[in-house]
Amino acid sequence: MIVVLLGPPGSGKGTQADAILARYNLPHISTGDMFRSAAAEGTPLGLKAKSFMDKGLLVPDDTTIGLVQERILKPDCEQGCLLDGFPRTIAQATALDLMLESLGRKIDCILYFDVDPQILVKRLSGRRICTKCDASYHILFQPPLQEGICDHCGAELYTRDDDKEETAHHRLEVFEMNTAPLVDFYLDQGRITDINAAPSPKEVTVSVFAALDKLGLA
Ligand code: AMP
């Protein structure tokens, strides 16, 4: 089963990806995570990606498509995968369809996390991440027990560079410019499962599980 998570930054894709992974047996392909870990390792790919990410821009399509192509061919993806944050442009989506077609496979479900853009900047700029275990918090909606400290491992929390308010605004503009046309592209093809992502994360998870259970994903 190949599931795609699509939605603007701050729509809760990452949180819902964690919930999906805890319930269904799927390898997780998050291009954002892959770029961040390559950047932390200081590889040429990572440094290139970081120069775009820090400005809130998309990493160029050829780099991103190549990275996903390589990952999807790994044996753990034979039974499917959860694509989180990819595709984000029509070019990426077209490349993905072609790649899957050549493998005799296809996307089974595209979940679109639908939420009013006005809510998004507030969500993004309040996000805090653990420096050690990557656990995610929100200063308003999901604060840690002790300010600035991870509940799970006691390490310090930080704000991702690309969550800072100005960059967050810019990421939303980038979404409107590059990914909103992709949403329309998939909508025209009748391939989108719309998820109302405005309610609390737990309520959204209920809708997500309902959509995936309907597909017989276990
Ligand atoms: P995310 O964690 O999914 O919000 O991604 C963080 C950043 O990584 C994005 O703002 C982009 O700079 C980059 N990125 C992640 N996925 C993609 C993609 N599919 N295409 C281009 N850039 C991406």
Residues whose N, C-alpha, C, O or C-beta is under 5 A from the ligand:
A	BS01	AMP	T31 G32 D33 F35 F52 M53 G56 L57 L58 V59 T64 G85 F86 P87 R88
